[in-house]
Amino acid sequence: MAELAELCGGTVEGDGSRRIVGPAGLDDAGPEHVSFLAQANYAARLAHTGAGAVLVGADVEAPNASVALVRCDDPERAFTKVVLAFAPEVPDLAPGVDASAVVDPSAELDPSARVGPLVTIGAGAVLGADVRVHAGCRLGASARIAADTVLHPGVTVYPHSTVGERCVLHSGVVVGSDGFGFRFDGAAWRKTPQVGNAVIEDDVEIGANTTIDCGRFGATRIGAGTKVDNLVQIAHNVQIGRGCLLLSQVGIAGSTVVEDGVIIAGQAGVAGHLRIGRGARVAAGSGVTKSVPAGEEWYGFPAGPSRQKLRTLASLERVGAEFKELTRRVGELERALEALSGDHVAEATGEDEGPARDRS
């Protein structure tokens, strides 16, 4: 436990002699596991956890005396260190170029670069220092991969596209594929040539099966420090700024500019030729059809300022409830009118006058 506290930069409260074998979630942890609690308002969960130790902040009180606490300035960040410390070791690629790789003689590979099985590297491609290219990757002619970047299995980098330093591209990423450009000539859809490239700047991470199209001309660009989730589509000539977050299944149409620090949440779609201003936020599932001012949060379809959209939704819910009540009351009135009409008909026909009299 003392080693754990040292790793986290924290202090132990409770039984510090326990043996910890790994991390686990609060609900799944046993007495040999360590977990974490980032928010004080969830402290009641500590009463039910089986964890032997929990990383907590300074403001958390433990209702479970059997749990040892490790107090840290930032429990979530400290827990990341714990997870990494216990993570199973993943073997690195062997030094050099695997015998099954196909490397064009004109390609330039730094001596420290590592190339895995069944990789193909085209003419004039460049690999920087300590680059890792895992099995089955395809690098086109004149593709450039800068120092300390990792390409996981099955990544494709099209000709003339570039990837910066310290980037991570996960399996199935495609960089520089043709943009979706077609023109109808009256008889058929004719392809518009896509002759640009894609540029990934430094410290970018791109999730599995994300696709980044090349520019029709010029570059599609992903700014430094941006993180892109799985299954994202970035179309031709899109410009993504620095430090952005694009979550799963986001789609951005051609020539749109996303400025620095923007967050676009899952399954949001952004139309082409728009500008998403610096620091803007787009909520999950939104459809953006016009430019978003800097710093604003937009939501819905068509997307608009979140507060305005939420007020509109609340109004629609009230109108819906009122309409439902009005429909109910109208139904009651109709039934009452039908009953009243029946009474009048009965009076007019004498149906309620009792036994028929002899009128002879």
ChimeraX attribute file (.defattr): number of C-alpha atoms within 10 A of each C-alpha:
attribute: neighborCount
match mode: 1-to-1
recipient: residues
	/A:1	19
	/A:2	15
	/A:3	10
	/A:4	23
	/A:5	19
	/A:6	12
	/A:7	14
	/A:8	22
	/A:9	15
	/A:10	21
	/A:11	16
	/A:12	19
	/A:13	13
	/A:14	13
	/A:15	14
	/A:16	18
	/A:17	9
	/A:18	15
	/A:19	15
	/A:20	17
	/A:21	12
	/A:22	16
	/A:23	25
	/A:24	17
	/A:25	16
	/A:26	20
	/A:27	13
	/A:28	12
	/A:29	19
	/A:30	20
	/A:31	17
	/A:32	16
	/A:33	21
	/A:34	30
	/A:35	28
	/A:36	25
	/A:37	21
	/A:38	17
	/A:39	13
	/A:40	14
	/A:41	11
	/A:42	10
	/A:43	17
	/A:44	14
	/A:45	14
	/A:46	22
	/A:47	13
	/A:48	12
	/A:49	21
	/A:50	22
	/A:51	25
	/A:52	22
	/A:53	32
	/A:54	28
	/A:55	28
	/A:56	27
	/A:57	21
	/A:58	12
	/A:59	11
	/A:60	19
	/A:61	14
	/A:62	18
	/A:63	13
	/A:64	15
	/A:65	12
	/A:66	17
	/A:67	22
	/A:68	23
	/A:69	27
	/A:70	29
	/A:71	23
	/A:72	21
	/A:73	14
	/A:74	17
	/A:75	24
	/A:76	18
	/A:77	13
	/A:78	22
	/A:79	24
	/A:80	13
	/A:81	15
	/A:82	20
	/A:83	15
	/A:84	11
	/A:85	14
	/A:86	11
	/A:87	11
	/A:88	8
	/A:89	8
	/A:90	6
	/A:91	6
	/A:92	9
	/A:93	17
	/A:94	12
	/A:95	14
	/A:96	15
	/A:97	20
	/A:98	17
	/A:99	11
	/A:100	13
	/A:101	17
	/A:102	16
	/A:103	19
	/A:104	14
	/A:105	11
	/A:106	14
	/A:107	17
	/A:108	17
	/A:109	22
	/A:110	15
	/A:111	14
	/A:112	17
	/A:113	21
	/A:114	22
	/A:115	30
	/A:116	23
	/A:117	18
	/A:118	18
	/A:119	24
	/A:120	20
	/A:121	27
	/A:122	20
	/A:123	17
	/A:124	20
	/A:125	24
	/A:126	20
	/A:127	28
	/A:128	20
	/A:129	17
	/A:130	19
	/A:131	24
	/A:132	26
	/A:133	28
	/A:134	23
	/A:135	22
	/A:136	21
	/A:137	25
	/A:138	24
	/A:139	27
	/A:140	20
	/A:141	20
	/A:142	21
	/A:143	25
	/A:144	24
	/A:145	28
	/A:146	21
	/A:147	21
	/A:148	19
	/A:149	26
	/A:150	23
	/A:151	27
	/A:152	21
	/A:153	22
	/A:154	22
	/A:155	26
	/A:156	24
	/A:157	27
	/A:158	24
	/A:159	24
	/A:160	20
	/A:161	25
	/A:162	22
	/A:163	27
	/A:164	22
	/A:165	20
	/A:166	19
	/A:167	26
	/A:168	21
	/A:169	26
	/A:170	21
	/A:171	22
	/A:172	22
	/A:173	25
	/A:174	22
	/A:175	28
	/A:176	31
	/A:177	22
	/A:178	20
	/A:179	25
	/A:180	16
	/A:181	15
	/A:182	12
	/A:183	10
	/A:184	9
	/A:185	8
	/A:186	7
	/A:187	6
	/A:188	9
	/A:189	11
	/A:190	12
	/A:191	12
	/A:192	13
	/A:193	14
	/A:194	19
	/A:195	15
	/A:196	23
	/A:197	28
	/A:198	28
	/A:199	24
	/A:200	27
	/A:201	21
	/A:202	21
	/A:203	20
	/A:204	24
	/A:205	21
	/A:206	28
	/A:207	21
	/A:208	22
	/A:209	19
	/A:210	24
	/A:211	22
	/A:212	30
	/A:213	27
	/A:214	31
	/A:215	27
	/A:216	22
	/A:217	13
	/A:218	15
	/A:219	21
	/A:220	29
	/A:221	24
	/A:222	28
	/A:223	22
	/A:224	21
	/A:225	21
	/A:226	25
	/A:227	21
	/A:228	24
	/A:229	20
	/A:230	21
	/A:231	21
	/A:232	25
	/A:233	21
	/A:234	28
	/A:235	27
	/A:236	32
	/A:237	27
	/A:238	26
	/A:239	23
	/A:240	26
	/A:241	23
	/A:242	22
	/A:243	19
	/A:244	25
	/A:245	21
	/A:246	27
	/A:247	21
	/A:248	21
	/A:249	20
	/A:250	24
	/A:251	22
	/A:252	28
	/A:253	20
	/A:254	24
	/A:255	20
	/A:256	23
	/A:257	21
	/A:258	28
	/A:259	21
	/A:260	22
	/A:261	21
	/A:262	26
	/A:263	23
	/A:264	29
	/A:265	20
	/A:266	21
	/A:267	19
	/A:268	25
	/A:269	23
	/A:270	26
	/A:271	17
	/A:272	20
	/A:273	16
	/A:274	20
	/A:275	19
	/A:276	27
	/A:277	20
	/A:278	20
	/A:279	18
	/A:280	21
	/A:281	24
	/A:282	28
	/A:283	19
	/A:284	19
	/A:285	18
	/A:286	22
	/A:287	21
	/A:288	24
	/A:289	16
	/A:290	16
	/A:291	19
	/A:292	22
	/A:293	16
	/A:294	17
	/A:295	14
	/A:296	17
	/A:297	20
	/A:298	25
	/A:299	22
	/A:300	19
	/A:301	14
	/A:302	12
	/A:303	23
	/A:304	22
	/A:305	16
	/A:306	17
	/A:307	12
	/A:308	12
	/A:309	17
	/A:310	14
	/A:311	11
	/A:312	12
	/A:313	13
	/A:314	12
	/A:315	12
	/A:316	12
	/A:317	12
	/A:318	12
	/A:319	12
	/A:320	12
	/A:321	12
	/A:322	12
	/A:323	12
	/A:324	12
	/A:325	12
	/A:326	12
	/A:327	12
	/A:328	12
	/A:329	12
	/A:330	12
	/A:331	12
	/A:332	12
	/A:333	12
	/A:334	12
	/A:335	12
	/A:336	12
	/A:337	12
	/A:338	11
	/A:339	11
	/A:340	12
	/A:341	11
	/A:342	12
	/A:343	13
	/A:344	11
	/A:345	11
	/A:346	13
	/A:347	11
	/A:348	10
	/A:349	9
	/A:350	11
	/A:351	12
	/A:352	10
	/A:353	10
	/A:354	7
	/A:355	7
	/A:356	8
	/A:357	7
	/A:358	5
	/A:359	4
	/A:360	3
